[in-house]
């Protein structure tokens, strides 16, 4: 294993439990609340099946993250892994593609929160909520307020309590005859409507809920157990959250039998109301708003602002983005830039959440493709490892599944994602040929 000491100012203070909680917080245990309607529509009701496929897909990716985190326990995540495993150019493009995910995620979270608030306060336009969330989170991030491990524990506990309440009330409602009136196997497999393309198309939306486990690898230089801490937390958080996703969507899918959702982004909240009444609907709405629009979006904005800061500091982006606030010592220009982009994207995609979801997934999944290739090249080709399943078969399966999911994505997501890739090629050429700079993304 390559020893990577912590950078100045970083201390190895995070235990495996802290890393596990971090991963679960970023994945958000109640994430399916927001995308249930879209997955239900595309999967013809087989929502837990889409999440099961998504979890299997991500398990292979988590195994690749675990392997590379043991070999390179640094904070660079997929950027470092692709660069070390495949070369500098691959590292650049892995970083470039996953930036598409990072840049758009804050806007996606704001739209989700605005959609959740629509049934509660229908007279207030979505742009008002978008602006309010963005301004609040931007001010907090500029001031330098950070959520610590203790805050993450309380937030995770609150989400799990809401989830348990929904599960208990939902099962009781099924017993009363609501929806299908029982737990059946149809939400997992319905031969009358199943097809591979349908399942993978729905998975391209469901997989968004799993994105975030990869963020654990960015804490590689702060983990107490630099050999196995990140690897264990990555796999365990994915499996735990995956089970929670399947349980809640299985119950919700059974409660949805016989219903026709006119507004897909509020489908889950309609199901909650049918199961427990207005109070449960409002509880799940508020939980979604707090988890997505405040906690998760604030962390996402902080993360991308620091990515922009680091790239600007390393002369990959305009130097102005590397400026620190003289009092709060935060990358305030980058934070404001993220806010502006989030507002523009949020307004443009306010009524097209499904398209934005697929676009975010395109960026993350293409970065993961390079990660799998890096594992095979580093361990099998270079080191000659004979651990064929861990370093050969598993990443190959992960690559194949993700490639097929990407291939089955909506054509607009493929077009916009390909345009982003083309911009990356142009930017790469300018850096290498015109400016003659290194393309290593030291983030």
For each residue, the residues with C-beta under 8 A, 3 or more apart:
1: 70 71 73 227
2: 71 72 73
3: 73
4: 72 73 74 220 221 226
5: 221
6: 10 11 12 221 222
7: 10 75 221
8:
9:
10: 6 7 75 221 222
11: 6 222
12: 6 221 222 223 224 226
13: 222 224
14: 18 19 22 149 219 222 223 224 229
15: 18 19 224 225 229
16: 19 20 223 224 225 229 232 233
17: 20 21
18: 14 15 21 22 149 152
19: 14 15 16 22 23 216 219 223 229 230 232 233 234 237
20: 16 17 23 24 232 233 236 237 240
21: 17 18 24 25 149 152 153 156
22: 14 18 19 25 26 149 152 215 216 219 233
23: 19 20 26 27 212 213 215 216 233 234 237 238 241
24: 20 21 27 29 156 237 240 241
25: 21 22 28 152 155 156 212 295 296 299
26: 22 23 212 213 215 216 296 299
27: 23 24 31 209 210 211 212 213 237 238 241
28: 25 31 159 209 212 291 292 296
29: 24 156 159 160 163 241 244 245
30: 33 159 162 163 248 284 287 288 291
31: 27 28 34 35 208 209 245 291
32: 35 36 39 47 51 206 209 245 248 249 252 268
33: 30 36 116 268 269 284 287 288
34: 31 112 115 116 265 268 288 292
35: 31 32 38 39 205 206 208 209 357
36: 32 33 39 40 47 249 252 267 268 271
37: 40 41 261 263 264 265 266 267 268
38: 35 41 42 205 264 265 353 354 357
39: 32 35 36 42 43 47 50 51 202 205 206 249
40: 36 37 43 45 47 252 253 256 261 264 267
41: 37 38 44 261 264
42: 38 39 50 198 201 202 205
43: 39 40 46 47 49 50 198 199 202 206
44: 41 190 193 194 198
45: 40 186 187 190 193 253 256 257
46: 43 49 50 186 187 188 189 190 193 194 199 202 253
47: 32 36 39 40 43 50 51 187 202 206 249 250 252 253
48: 51 52 187 188 245 246 247 249 250 253
49: 43 46 52 53 187 188 189 199 202
50: 39 42 43 46 47 53 54 199 202 203 205 206
51: 32 39 47 48 54 55 206 209 242 245 246 249
52: 48 49 55 56 188 242 246
53: 49 50 56 57 199 200 203 206 401
54: 50 51 57 58 203 206 207 209 210 242 245
55: 51 52 58 59 210 238 239 242 245 246
56: 52 53 59 60 401
57: 53 54 60 61 203 207 398 401 402 405
58: 54 55 61 62 207 210 213 238 242
59: 55 56 62 63 235 238 239 242
60: 56 57 63 64 372 394 395 397 398 401
61: 57 58 64 65 214 368 371 372 398 402
62: 58 59 65 66 213 234 235 238
63: 59 60 66 67 235 390 394 395 398
64: 60 61 67 68 368 371 372 374 375 394 395 398
65: 61 62 68 69 78 81 213 214 216 217 230 231 234 371
66: 62 63 69 70 230 231 232 234 235
67: 63 64 70 71 231 375 379 390 391 395
68: 64 65 71 72 81 84 85 217 371 374 375 378
69: 65 66 72 73 217 220 230 231 234
70: 1 66 67 73 227 228 230 231
71: 1 2 67 68 84 378 379
72: 2 4 68 69 76 80 81 84 220
73: 1 2 3 4 69 70 220 221 223 226 227 230
74: 4 80 220 221
75: 7 10 80 217 218 219 220 221 222 443
76: 72 79 80 81 83 218 220 441 442 443
77: 80 81 214 215 217 218 220 443
78: 65 81 82 94 95 98 214 217 367 368 370 371
79: 76 82 83 91 94 95 98 441 443
80: 72 74 75 76 77 83 84 91
81: 65 68 72 76 77 78 84 85 94 217 371 374 375
82: 78 79 85 86 90 91 93 94 95 367 370 371 373 374
83: 76 79 80 86 87 88 90 91 92 94 440 441
84: 68 71 72 80 81 91 374 378
85: 68 81 82 90 371 373 374 375 377 378
86: 82 83 89 90 91 370 373 374 377 378
87: 83 90 91
88: 83 91 92 438 439 440
89: 86 92 93 428 439
90: 82 83 85 86 87 93 94 370 373 374
91: 79 80 82 83 84 86 87 88 94 95 439 440 441
92: 83 88 89 95 96 424 428 439 440 441
93: 82 89 90 96 97 370 421 424 428
94: 78 79 81 82 83 90 91 97 98 367 370 371 374
95: 78 79 82 91 92 98 99 367 441 443
96: 92 93 99 100 420 421 424 427 428
97: 93 94 100 101 363 364 366 367 370 420 421 424
98: 78 79 94 95 101 102 363 364 366 367
99: 95 96 102 103 304 307 363
100: 96 97 103 104 359 360 362 363 364 417 420
101: 97 98 104 105 211 360 361 363 364 367
102: 98 99 105 300 303 304 307 363
103: 99 100 106 304 338 341
104: 100 101 107 108 345 356 359 360 363
105: 101 102 108 109 211 300 304 360
106: 103 109 110 134 137 297 300 301 304 338 342
107: 104 110 111 341 342 343 345 346 349 356
108: 104 105 111 112 208 349 353 356 357 360
109: 105 106 112 113 292 293 296 297 300
110: 106 107 113 114 129 130 133 134 293 297 342 346
111: 107 108 114 115 126 130 346 349 350 353 356
112: 34 108 109 115 116 265 288 292 293 353
113: 109 110 116 117 129 133 288 289 292 293 294 297
114: 110 111 117 118 126 129 130 133 293 346 350
115: 34 111 112 118 126 265 266 353
116: 33 34 112 113 119 120 266 269 285 288 289 292 293
117: 113 114 120 121 124 129 285 289
118: 114 115 121 122 126 266
119: 116 122 266 269 281 285
120: 116 117 282 285
121: 117 118 124
122: 118 119
123:
124: 117 121 128 129
125: 128 129
126: 111 114 115 118 129 130 350
127: 130 131 346 347 350
128: 124 125 131 132
129: 110 113 114 117 124 125 126 132 133 293
130: 110 111 114 126 127 133 134 342 343 346 347 350
131: 127 128 134 135 343
132: 128 129 135 136
133: 110 113 114 129 130 136 137 293 294 297
134: 106 110 130 131 137 138 339 342 343 346
135: 131 132 138 139 339
136: 132 133 139 140 294
137: 106 133 134 140 141 294 297 298 301 339
138: 134 135 141 142 301 335 336 338 339
139: 135 136 142 143
140: 136 137 143 145 298
141: 137 138 144 145 298 301 302 305 330 335
142: 138 139 325 328 330 332 335 336
143: 139 140 328 330
144: 141 328 329 330
145: 140 141
146: 302
147: 151 152 155 295 298 299
148: 151 152
149: 14 18 21 22 152 153
150: 153 154
151: 147 148 154 155
152: 18 21 22 25 147 148 149 155 156
153: 21 149 150 156 157
154: 150 151 157 158
155: 25 147 151 152 158 159 290 291 295
156: 21 24 25 29 152 153 159 160
157: 153 154 160 161
158: 154 155 161 162 287 290
159: 28 29 30 155 156 162 163 287 291
160: 29 156 157 163 164
161: 157 158 164 165
162: 30 158 159 165 166 283 284 287
163: 29 30 159 160 166 167 244 248
164: 160 161 167 168
165: 161 162 168 169 280 283
166: 162 163 169 170 248 251 272 275 276 280 284
167: 163 164 170 171 247 248 251
168: 164 165 171 172
169: 165 166 172 173 275 276 280
170: 166 167 173 174 251 252 255 271 272 275 276
171: 167 168 174 175 183 251
172: 168 169 175 176 275
173: 169 170 176 178 179 255 274 275 276
174: 170 171 177 178 179 180 181 182 183 251 254 255
175: 171 172 181
176: 172 173
177: 174 181
178: 173 174 181 255 274 275
179: 173 174 254 255 256 257 258 259 274
180: 174 183 184 186 254 255 257 258
181: 174 175 177 178
182: 174 254
183: 171 174 180 250 251 254
184: 180 187 254
185: 188 189
186: 45 46 180 189 190
187: 45 46 47 48 49 184 190 249 250 253 254
188: 46 48 49 52 185 250
189: 46 49 185 186 194
190: 44 45 46 186 187 193 194
191: 194
192:
193: 44 45 46 190 198
194: 44 46 189 190 191 198 199
195: 198 199
196: 199 200
197: 200 201 408
198: 42 43 44 193 194 195 201 202
199: 43 46 49 50 53 194 195 196 202 203
200: 53 196 197 203 204 404 405 408
201: 42 197 198 204 408 409 410
202: 39 42 43 46 47 49 50 198 199 205 206
203: 50 53 54 57 199 200 206 207 405
204: 200 201 207 358 361 405 406 408 409 410 413
205: 35 38 39 42 50 202 208 354 357 358 361
206: 32 35 39 43 47 50 51 53 54 202 203 209 210 245
207: 54 57 58 203 204 210 211 361 365 405
208: 31 35 108 205 211 357 360 361
209: 27 28 31 32 35 51 54 206 245
210: 27 54 55 58 206 207 213 238 241 242 245
211: 27 101 105 207 208 214 360 361 364
212: 23 25 26 27 28 215
213: 23 26 27 58 62 65 210 216 234 237 238 241
214: 61 65 77 78 211 217 234 364 368
215: 22 23 26 77 212 218 219 303
216: 19 22 23 26 65 213 219 230 233 234 237
217: 65 68 69 75 77 78 81 214 220 230 234
218: 75 76 77 215 303
219: 14 19 22 75 215 216 222 223 230
220: 4 69 72 73 74 75 76 77 217 223 226 230
221: 4 5 6 7 10 12 73 74 75 226
222: 6 10 11 12 13 14 75 219
223: 12 14 16 19 73 219 220 226 229 230
224: 12 13 14 15 16 229
225: 15 16 228 229 232
226: 4 12 73 220 221 223 229 230
227: 1 70 73 231
228: 70 225 231 232
229: 14 15 16 19 223 224 225 226 232 233
230: 19 65 66 69 70 73 216 217 219 220 223 226 233 234
231: 65 66 67 69 70 227 228 234 235
232: 16 19 20 66 225 228 229 235 236
233: 16 19 20 22 23 216 229 230 236 237
234: 19 23 62 65 66 69 213 214 216 217 230 231 237 238
235: 59 62 63 66 231 232 238 239
236: 20 232 233 239 240
237: 19 20 23 24 27 213 216 233 234 240 241
238: 23 27 55 58 59 62 210 213 234 235 241 242
239: 55 59 235 236 242 243
240: 20 24 236 237 243 244
241: 23 24 27 29 210 213 237 238 244 245
242: 51 52 54 55 58 59 210 238 239 245 246
243: 239 240 246 247
244: 29 163 240 241 247 248
245: 29 31 32 48 51 54 55 206 209 210 241 242 248 249
246: 48 51 52 55 242 243 249 250
247: 48 167 243 244 250 251
248: 30 32 163 166 167 244 245 251 252
249: 32 36 39 47 48 51 187 245 246 252 253
250: 47 48 183 187 188 246 247 253 254
251: 166 167 170 171 174 183 247 248 254 255
252: 32 36 40 47 170 248 249 255 256 268 271
253: 40 45 46 47 48 187 249 250 256 257
254: 174 179 180 182 183 184 187 250 251 257
255: 170 173 174 178 179 180 251 252 259 271 274 275
256: 40 45 179 252 253 259 261 267 271
257: 45 179 180 253 254
258: 179 180
259: 179 255 256 270 271 274
260:
261: 37 40 41 256 264 266 267 270
262:
263: 37 266 267
264: 37 38 40 41 261 267 354
265: 34 37 38 112 115 353
266: 37 115 116 118 119 261 263 269 270
267: 36 37 40 256 261 263 264 270 271
268: 32 33 34 36 37 252 271 272 284
269: 33 116 119 266 272 273 281 284 285
270: 259 261 266 267 273 274 281
271: 36 170 252 255 256 259 267 268 274 275
272: 166 170 268 269 275 276 280 281 283 284
273: 269 270 276 277 278 280 281
274: 173 178 179 255 259 270 271
275: 166 169 170 172 173 178 255 271 272 280
276: 166 169 170 173 272 273 279 280 281
277: 273 280 281
278: 273 281 282
279: 276 282 283
280: 165 166 169 272 273 275 276 277 283 284
281: 119 269 270 272 273 276 277 278 284 285
282: 120 278 279 285 286
283: 162 165 272 279 280 286 287
284: 30 33 162 166 268 269 272 280 281 287 288
285: 116 117 119 120 269 281 282 288 289
286: 282 283 289 290
287: 30 33 158 159 162 283 284 290 291
288: 30 33 34 112 113 116 284 285 291 292 293
289: 113 116 117 285 286 292 293 294
290: 155 158 286 287 293 294 295
291: 28 30 31 155 159 287 288 294 295 296
292: 28 34 109 112 113 116 288 289 295 296 297
293: 109 110 112 113 114 116 129 133 288 289 290 296 297
294: 113 133 136 137 289 290 291 297 298
295: 25 147 155 290 291 292 298 299
296: 25 26 28 109 291 292 293 299 300
297: 106 109 110 113 133 137 292 293 294 300 301
298: 137 140 141 147 294 295 301 302
299: 25 26 147 295 296 302 303
300: 102 105 106 109 296 297 303 304
301: 106 137 138 141 297 298 304 305 335 338 339 342
302: 141 146 298 299 305 306 335
303: 102 215 218 299 300 306 307
304: 99 102 103 105 106 300 301 307 308 334 338
305: 141 301 302 308 309 331 334 335 337 338
306: 302 303 309 310 331 334 443
307: 99 102 303 304 310 311 443
308: 304 305 311 312 317 321 331 334 337 338
309: 305 306 312 313 321 322 331 334
310: 306 307 313 314 441 442 443
311: 307 308 314 316 317 321 441 443
312: 308 309 315 316 317 318 319 320 321 322 334
313: 309 310 322
314: 310 311 440 441 442
315: 312 319 437
316: 311 312 431 437 439 441
317: 308 311 312 321
318: 312 321
319: 312 315 322 323
320: 312 323 333
321: 308 309 311 312 317 318 331 333 334 337
322: 309 312 313 319 331 333 334
323: 319 320 331 332 333
324: 329 330 331 332
325: 142 328 329 330 331 332
326:
327:
328: 142 143 144 325 332
329: 144 324 325
330: 141 142 143 144 324 325 335
331: 305 306 308 309 321 322 323 324 325 334 335
332: 142 323 324 325 328 335 336
333: 320 321 322 323 336 337
334: 304 305 306 308 309 312 321 322 331 337 338
335: 138 141 142 301 302 305 330 331 332 338 339
336: 138 142 332 333 339 340
337: 305 308 321 333 334 340 341
338: 103 106 138 301 304 305 308 334 335 341 342
339: 134 135 137 138 301 335 336 342 343
340: 336 337 343 344
341: 103 107 337 338 344 345
342: 106 107 110 130 134 301 338 339 345 346
343: 107 130 131 134 339 340 346 347
344: 340 341 347 348
345: 104 107 341 342 348 349 356
346: 107 110 111 114 127 130 134 342 343 349 350
347: 127 130 343 344 350
348: 344 345 352
349: 107 108 111 345 346 352 353 355 356
350: 111 114 126 127 130 346 347
351:
352: 348 349 355 356
353: 38 108 111 112 115 265 349 356 357
354: 38 205 264 357 358 410
355: 349 352 358 359 410 412 413
356: 104 107 108 111 345 349 352 353 359 360
357: 35 38 108 205 208 353 354 360 361
358: 204 205 354 355 361 362 409 410 412 413
359: 100 104 355 356 362 363 413 416 417
360: 100 101 104 105 108 208 211 356 357 363 364
361: 101 204 205 207 208 211 357 358 364 365 409 413
362: 100 358 359 365 366 406 409 413 414 416 417 420
363: 97 98 99 100 101 102 104 359 360 366 367 417 420
364: 97 98 100 101 211 214 360 361 367 368
365: 207 361 362 368 369 402 405 406
366: 97 98 362 363 369 370 406 417 421
367: 78 82 94 95 97 98 101 363 364 370 371
368: 61 64 78 214 364 365 371 372 398 402
369: 365 366 372 373 399 402 403 406
370: 78 82 86 90 93 94 97 366 367 373 374
371: 61 64 65 68 78 81 82 85 94 367 368 374 375
372: 60 61 64 368 369 375 376 395 396 398 399 402
373: 82 85 86 90 369 370 376 377 395 399
374: 64 68 81 82 84 85 86 90 94 370 371 377 378
375: 64 67 68 81 85 371 372 378 379 391 395
376: 372 373 379 380 381 391 392 395 396
377: 85 86 373 374 380 381 382
378: 68 71 84 85 86 374 375 381 382 383
379: 67 71 375 376 382 383 385 387 390 391 392
380: 376 377 383 384 385 388 391 392
381: 376 377 378 384
382: 377 378 379
383: 378 379 380
384: 380 381
385: 379 380 391
386:
387: 379 390 391 392
388: 380 391 392 393
389: 392 393 394
390: 63 67 379 387 394
391: 67 375 376 379 380 385 387 388 394 395
392: 376 379 380 387 388 389 395 396
393: 388 389 396 397
394: 60 63 64 389 390 391 397 398
395: 60 63 64 67 372 373 375 376 391 392 398 399
396: 372 376 392 393 399 400
397: 60 393 394 400 401
398: 57 60 61 63 64 368 372 394 395 401 402
399: 369 372 373 395 396 402 403
400: 396 397 403 404
401: 53 56 57 60 397 398 404 405
402: 57 61 365 368 369 372 398 399 405 406
403: 369 399 400 406 407
404: 200 400 401 407 408
405: 57 200 203 204 207 365 401 402 408 409
406: 204 362 365 366 369 402 403 409 414
407: 403 404
408: 197 200 201 204 404 405
409: 201 204 358 361 362 405 406 413 414 417
410: 201 204 354 355 358 413 414
411: 414 415
412: 355 358 415 416
413: 204 355 358 359 361 362 409 410 416 417
414: 362 406 409 410 411 417 418
415: 411 412 418 419
416: 359 362 412 413 419 420
417: 100 359 362 363 366 409 413 414 420 421
418: 414 415 421 422
419: 415 416 422 423
420: 96 97 100 362 363 416 417 423 424
421: 93 96 97 366 417 418 424 425
422: 418 419 425 426
423: 419 420 426 427
424: 92 93 96 97 420 421 427 428
425: 421 422 428 429
426: 422 423 429 430
427: 96 423 424 430 431
428: 89 92 93 96 424 425 431 432 439
429: 425 426 432 433 434
430: 426 427 433 434 435
431: 316 427 428 434 435 437 438 439
432: 428 429 435 436 437 439
433: 429 430 436
434: 429 430 431
435: 430 431 432
436: 432 433
437: 315 316 431 432
438: 88 431
439: 88 89 91 92 316 428 431 432
440: 83 88 91 92 314
441: 76 79 83 91 92 95 310 311 314 316
442: 76 310 314
443: 75 76 77 79 95 306 307 310 311
